[in-house]
Amino acid sequence: MAEPLPSGDEETAELLARADDLLGRLESLPGPTAQAALEAVRVLTEVYGEALARMLDAAGPALAARCADDELLGHLLALHGLHPEPVEQRAARAVESLRPAVRERGGDVRLVGVDGDIATVQLEAGGCRSTAAGMAAAVREAVLALAPELSDVRQAPDGTRRSAFVPLDTVRTRPVPSGSPT
């Protein structure tokens, strides 16, 4: 796998948080000025998406792979539908990266598939419910980090058969057909 491009993660996180806050405040404002500002942001986003597409066209496969492996650039490429790795492959990679930790805790995890913008995982968690909930949250976070265009990560229904209780008397006693002497 290619080495990611260097990044200032703290500075990037601060900028993203600030942008999110400003957009949230702008969206809550009524009136045509706020709507025009939001439309300007949408148009700029489209312009930057087109610029990214042109950059990828000009870049060789090695640079495109490095950009895709960078967390921030990978998110931007996915946002604009430009990520070179299919979403299902990225989701599977995220699940596989967690598999050793889940197995260490007595469970297992695998990607069932991606349908539209929803990934489905099979999670067998060992231990208590809080451990299972923590594992499910970690899997969800990891998948959405590598495939941000997904809207949700759901757990497949548990296919484990549970034994049903059958009273011993019902097994030992034969029903008497109606109309037969007893």
C-alpha positions in Angstrom: 0.0 0.0 0.0 1.3 3.5 -0.8 2.5 5.8 1.9 -0.1 8.5 2.8 0.7 12.1 2.0 1.9 14.1 5.1 -0.9 16.1 6.7 -1.4 18.3 9.7 -4.2 16.2 11.3 -4.9 18.6 14.2 -5.0 21.7 12.0 -7.2 19.9 9.5 -9.6 18.7 12.2 -9.8 22.3 13.6 -10.5 23.7 10.1 -13.2 21.0 9.4 -14.8 21.7 12.8 -14.8 25.4 12.1 -16.3 24.9 8.6 -19.0 22.6 10.0 -19.9 25.2 12.7 -20.0 28.0 10.2 -22.2 26.0 7.7 -24.5 25.0 10.6 -24.9 28.6 11.6 -25.5 29.7 8.0 -28.1 27.0 7.4 -30.0 28.2 10.4 -30.3 31.8 9.1 -33.4 32.7 7.2 -33.5 34.8 4.1 -32.1 35.1 0.6 -28.6 36.1 1.7 -28.1 32.9 3.7 -29.5 30.9 0.8 -27.1 32.6 -1.7 -24.1 31.9 0.6 -25.1 28.2 0.8 -25.5 28.1 -3.0 -22.0 29.7 -3.3 -20.6 26.9 -1.1 -22.3 24.2 -3.2 -20.9 25.7 -6.4 -17.4 26.0 -5.0 -17.6 22.4 -3.9 -18.5 21.4 -7.5 -15.6 23.5 -8.8 -13.2 21.8 -6.4 -14.6 18.4 -7.4 -13.9 19.1 -11.0 -10.4 20.3 -10.2 -9.8 17.0 -8.3 -11.0 15.0 -11.2 -8.7 16.8 -13.6 -5.8 16.3 -11.1 -6.5 12.6 -11.0 -6.6 12.4 -14.8 -3.2 14.1 -15.0 -1.7 12.1 -12.1 -0.2 8.7 -12.5 -1.6 5.6 -10.7 1.0 5.9 -7.9 0.0 9.5 -7.0 -3.7 8.6 -7.3 -3.2 5.7 -4.9 -1.3 7.9 -2.4 -4.1 10.5 -2.5 -6.7 7.9 -2.1 -4.9 6.4 1.0 -4.7 9.8 2.7 -7.6 10.2 5.1 -8.6 13.8 4.1 -8.0 13.4 0.4 -9.7 10.0 0.4 -12.8 11.6 1.9 -12.7 14.4 -0.7 -12.4 11.9 -3.5 -15.3 9.8 -2.1 -17.4 13.0 -1.7 -17.0 13.7 -5.4 -17.4 10.1 -6.6 -13.7 10.0 -7.6 -12.2 7.5 -5.3 -10.4 4.9 -7.4 -11.1 2.0 -5.0 -14.7 0.7 -5.0 -16.7 1.4 -1.8 -17.3 -2.3 -1.1 -13.5 -2.9 -1.3 -12.8 -0.1 1.2 -15.5 -1.3 3.6 -14.1 -4.8 3.4 -10.6 -3.5 4.1 -11.9 -1.6 7.2 -13.6 -4.7 8.5 -10.6 -6.9 7.9 -8.4 -4.4 9.8 -10.6 -4.9 12.9 -10.9 -8.6 12.6 -7.8 -9.5 14.7 -9.0 -7.3 17.6 -12.5 -8.7 17.4 -11.2 -12.3 17.4 -8.9 -11.5 20.3 -12.1 -10.6 22.3 -13.8 -13.9 21.3 -15.8 -12.7 18.4 -15.6 -12.4 14.6 -16.6 -9.9 12.0 -17.0 -10.0 8.2 -18.5 -7.7 5.6 -21.8 -9.2 4.2 -22.0 -6.6 1.5 -22.9 -3.1 0.4 -26.3 -2.2 -0.9 -26.6 1.3 -2.1 -25.2 3.5 0.6 -25.6 0.9 3.4 -23.0 -1.6 4.4 -24.0 -4.8 6.3 -21.7 -6.7 8.6 -21.9 -9.9 10.4 -20.6 -9.4 13.9 -20.3 -12.2 16.4 -19.3 -10.7 19.7 -18.0 -12.7 22.7 -18.7 -11.4 26.1 -21.3 -9.0 27.5 -23.6 -6.7 25.7 -21.5 -3.6 26.4 -18.5 -5.3 24.7 -20.7 -6.2 21.7 -22.0 -2.6 21.5 -18.4 -1.3 21.7 -17.3 -3.7 18.9 -20.3 -2.7 16.7 -19.5 1.0 17.2 -15.8 0.5 16.4 -16.8 -1.5 13.2 -19.2 1.3 12.2 -16.7 4.0 12.7 -13.9 2.2 10.9 -16.1 1.5 7.8 -17.5 5.0 7.6 -13.9 6.4 8.0 -12.8 4.5 4.8 -16.1 4.8 3.0 -17.6 8.1 4.0 -20.1 8.0 1.2 -22.0 5.3 3.0 -24.9 6.5 5.2 -25.0 3.6 7.6 -23.4 0.3 8.7 -25.9 -2.3 9.9 -25.6 -5.6 11.5 -26.9 -8.6 9.7 -29.5 -10.6 11.7 -28.0 -13.2 13.9 -28.3 -16.5 12.1 -27.5 -18.5 15.2 -30.2 -21.1 15.9 -31.3 -21.1 19.5 -32.7 -24.3 21.0 -36.4 -24.3 21.7 -37.6 -25.7 25.0 -39.8 -28.8 24.5 -41.3 -30.3 27.6 -40.3 -34.0 28.1 -43.9 -35.0 28.6 -44.8 -34.0 25.1 -42.1 -36.3 23.7 -43.0 -39.3 25.8 -46.8 -39.1 25.5 -48.4 -40.0 22.2 -51.5 -38.1 21.3 -54.6 -40.3 21.1 -56.5 -39.9 17.8 -60.0 -38.7 18.2 -62.7 -41.4 18.2 -60.2 -44.0 19.4 -60.7 -45.9 22.7 -58.3 -44.8 25.3 
